[in-house]
């Protein structure tokens, strides 16, 4: 079958027409014909051979990459109970152990033995993928294929706004990439009184404004950053926003977040800094009385039901606009070039 592989620790990925089709091994396995799959920020790091990821993946190379997809069930194992051939599905690609303390206490999204398909095992940049039935998410038929292809990323955005009571709050979203735009739109849909978004791209800020952001700020200049901070602190009774959601991973954004949040506010961190950061814990966290939430993956499976519900409540138009490119899997390099240049939002690939 056609697939995209990470075969070595050098920069880049490889396309092949000769990858072996996956087989059902366990009686609870489900074989899915992939209809569409999307490029994620992690896939870019894999492409660039991020040292930590390359070291982790070296044990399983060559490995089929990719973890965002949707497709149709074509075969089921003998012990599969609720999934049927023909079902339109996506899947949580974090495979949990089910036995560690976190799994047993309802916090499987931080399972200490997580296997991530597309990193630790073959993923979905291929014509077919096998997933345990427990990880299958049946999708409503009216969700467009190009949106269903990146449910994983949508889940990141929804999980990021879930730990906080968002209704009536002033919210700042730092970073207007795909997840930032989705997060801003979802925050507004969930009742945020005002949503402020920052980025260094006018194109992305324009899209954020068109999808729920009340105010946008280009922080590529000192003047732009100061304008944002002044707006955040303009309420004399609060002197800062209630919630800051960091989506960019940029060191400058991490500096801004401690200045723009009010005392007693909440900070939600999803963006991954590419270098160590210096934080004044006494001044910026303890004396401000902040609550900080670190976000990883999605809550299994609460987040999946939340995002499907939010789509049905009005988020779907934003998600459709997030898809800027759609290409055949064989032309994956074009898609990665677009993402590496920062020219697209979600790039969807069609294996079939």
N, C-alpha and C positions, 0 to 999 in steps of 0.2 A: 504494500500500500504506500501511498504518498505520506511523507512525514518530514518534520524539521527536527534535526538532531543537534545536540551539543556533544561533539565527539572528542574534544580536547580542550586544553586550558588557554588556547589562543583566542584572540578576538574573532567573533563571528559565529555563525550557525551554518549548518549544512542541510540542503534539501536532497531527499532521496525518493525514488519511486519503488524502492525494493525493501522497505521496512517490513518485517513480518507482521501480519495481522494479529492483534492480541486475541487470546483465547480465554474462555471462562475456565478458571482453575478451581475456585472455591464455589460451593453450591449456592452461596448468597451473592455471587457476582452477577453483574448486568453488563451486556455488551451494547454499546451505543454507536450508531453511525453519526458522526459529527456533521452537523449542517453548517455551523459557523463557529469561529473561534476568534478571540480578540487579543491584541498585544497589550501587555500590562507593563508598568514601570519595572517590575521585577524581571520581566523578560528582557528589557533593555539592559539591566545589570548583568544578566546571564550572557547576553550577546557581547557585552564589553568585558566579560570575564572578570567581574568584581572578585577580588582575591578571596573573600570569605565564601562566596557562593562557589567559586571555582574549586576551592579546597573541599567543600562539602560534596560537590557533584562528581569529583574525580573518582570516587569509589564506585559510581554507577555508570560512568560514561562507557559507551555512547548511550545517551538517554534522550527520549523524545521530550521536548520542552512544551510549555504552554499549560495553563490551568483555568482559562476562561473559555467557556463553550456552551453550546446547546446542541441537541440532536434528538434522534429518534431511537427508541429501544428496538433492537433487532434480535436479541436472544437473551434468555434469562436462565440462571442456574436452577437446579432442582429444588432448592430450599427458598427461593424467592417467593414472597407472599403477596405483596401489594402492587408490584410493578408488572405491567403487561407489555408484550410486544406491540409496538406502534405508539406507545406513550411519548409525548413531547416533553423532554426533560432538560434540566441542567443538573449540576452536582456540586456539592462541597468537596473541594479537592484536598482538604486537610483530612487525612485518614487518622482517626484517633484510636488510642489503645483501649479505651473503655475501662481500664483497670487502675490507673494512677489516681491519686487523691483528687486532683482537679476534675477528672472525668467523673468520678463517683460522687462528687458534690455539685454536679450541674454546671461545671465550668470547663467543659471540654475544649473550648476555643484556646485555652492555655494548657492543653495536654502536654506533659513533659516528654512524651514519646511520639509526637506528631510526625507522620510521614507526609510530605507534600508532593503530590503527583505533579510532574513537570520539573521537579528538582531532585527528589530522592527516588523517584520511580517514573516510569513513562507517563507522559501527560497527554494533552489533547491537540497539539499541533499535528494532526494526523486525520486520516479518514475514519478511524475507529478508535475507541477508548473503552477500557473496562474499569468499572467502578463498583464498589460494594453497594448493595441495595440500600443499606442504612444511610448512605450519602446522597442518594437520588432525591431530587426535588422535582415533582411534577409541576409543569407550568401551564397556566391558562392558555388556551389556543389563540387568544387575541393579542398576546404579547408578540410583537414583531421579532423575527429571527435575529435581526441585527442588534436588537436590544437584549434579547435573551442570551446573546453571545457573551455579554460582559456582566452578568448578574453578580459574579464574584466582586468586581470593582464597585458596583452599586452597593453591595453589602458592606464594603469598607466604609463608604460614605454614611450609610444609615447607622452602622454600628458606632461610628464616631459621634453622632448626635444623640445616641440612645442613653448614655450614662447620666445625662443631665435633664433637668426639667426645662425644656426649651421655650415653652409658651410664656409670652409676655417679656422675654428677656432681650436685651441688646446683645447681639452676637457679632463677633468679628471673625471672618474666615480668612486665614493667611495662605494665599496660594490659589490661583484660579485655573488649575489643571482640570482634567475631567472629574476627578473625585471632589475637588474643591467646588466646582460649579454645581455638581449634584448635591453636595452637602449644603451649600447655600440655599438652593431651591427647596430642599427637604426641610431645612430649618424654618424657612418662611411658611411652607405648607403646614408645619406643625405649630405655628402660632407665634414665632419670634416677632417681637414688636418692631425690630429694625435689624437688618443684616448688612454689615459692611464687609467688603471684599477687597483684598490687596493683591497686586501682582506687578510684574514689570512689563507685561505685554498688553498693549492697548486692545489687541484683537480679543484676547481672553477676557479682559475686563468688560469689553462691550458685550460679549456673550453672557457673562455673569449678570450684567445689568438687565439683559433681555430675559433672564431666567430666574428672577426673584430677588436679586440684590437691590437694596434700597440706595446704597451709595457704593461707589468703587473708587479706588485710589491707586494711581500709578506710583509705586514706591521706588522707582529706579533712580530717583534723584533725592538729595537731602530735603528739598522743598516738599516733594511729594510725601515722603515719610513723615515730615513734621506736620503737614496738613492732616494726615491720617491720625496721628497721635493727638493733635489738638481737637479733632472731632470726637475722638473716643472720650476725651476728658472734659468735653464741653458741658456736661451735666454737673453742676456744682455740688449736687447732693450725693453723687456717686464717684465722680472723677475717674471714670473708667467704664469699660463695657462689662457686662455681667459674665460673659462667656467668650473665651478665645479658643478657636479651633485651628490648630496648626497643621496645614496640609502640604506645605512646600518643602520642608526639610532644609531651607536655606538658613545659614547662620544669622543673617541680618533679621530674618523673620523671628527667630528665637529671641533675639535681643528686643525686638518690638513688642513681643507678646507680654513680657513682664512690665513694660511701660504702659500698655494700653488696657490692661485688666484692672478692675477696681479691687480695693481691699475686700477680702472675703469672697472673691470671684472664683470661677472655675476655669481650668485650662485643660484642653483635650489635645493630646499629641498623637498624630498619625505620621506626619512627615519624618523622613529618616535623614538626619544630618550626615554629610559625607566627611566630616572631620570632628574631632572632639570639641565640645563647647565649654566655655567657662561660665558658671552660674554662681552668683552671690546668694547662697541659700538663706543666709540671715536676713538680708535686705529684701530679696525678691520673692521669697517663698514663705519663710517662717513669720516675719514681721508683717507680711501682707495677708497672712491667714488663708493662703490659697489651697484649693483642692485640685490635685493634678491627676488626670486619668491617662494612662498609657493604653493605646489601642493596638490590638493585633488581630488580624483576620476578621471573622464574623462570629457572633455567638451562635453556636449550633444547638438548635436550628431556629431560635427565636428571630434572629435577624432576617432570615429568608422569608418568614411569614410577614414581618414588618415591611420589607421592601415590596413584596407583591401587593400588600394592602395599600401602600403609598402610591404605587403605580396606578392602582384602580381609583385612588382618591385625587389624582391630578398630576402626578410626577411624570407620567409617560411622555408627554410632549417634549419636556426637557431632555429626556433620555434619547429620544429620536434625534434631536438636534446635536447631541454629543457625537454621533457617528459622522465623521468627516471623510472617511475613506473606506472603500470596500474593494478588495482585490482577491484574485485566486491565490490559494496557498502556495502554488509554485512560484509566484512572484513575491514571496515574503520579503525579499531584500528591499523592494520598493517601499513596503510598509515600514520596515525598520528604518530606512533612510528618512522617511517622513518624520517618524517619531524622534530620531536622533537629532534632526534639525529643529525640532520643536515646532513643526508646521501643522501638525494635526492634533485632534483630540483622541477619539477612539478610532483605531484602525481595525477593521473586521476582515478576516480572511475566510474564504470559502474553499474547504478541502475537496468538495465534490465537483 
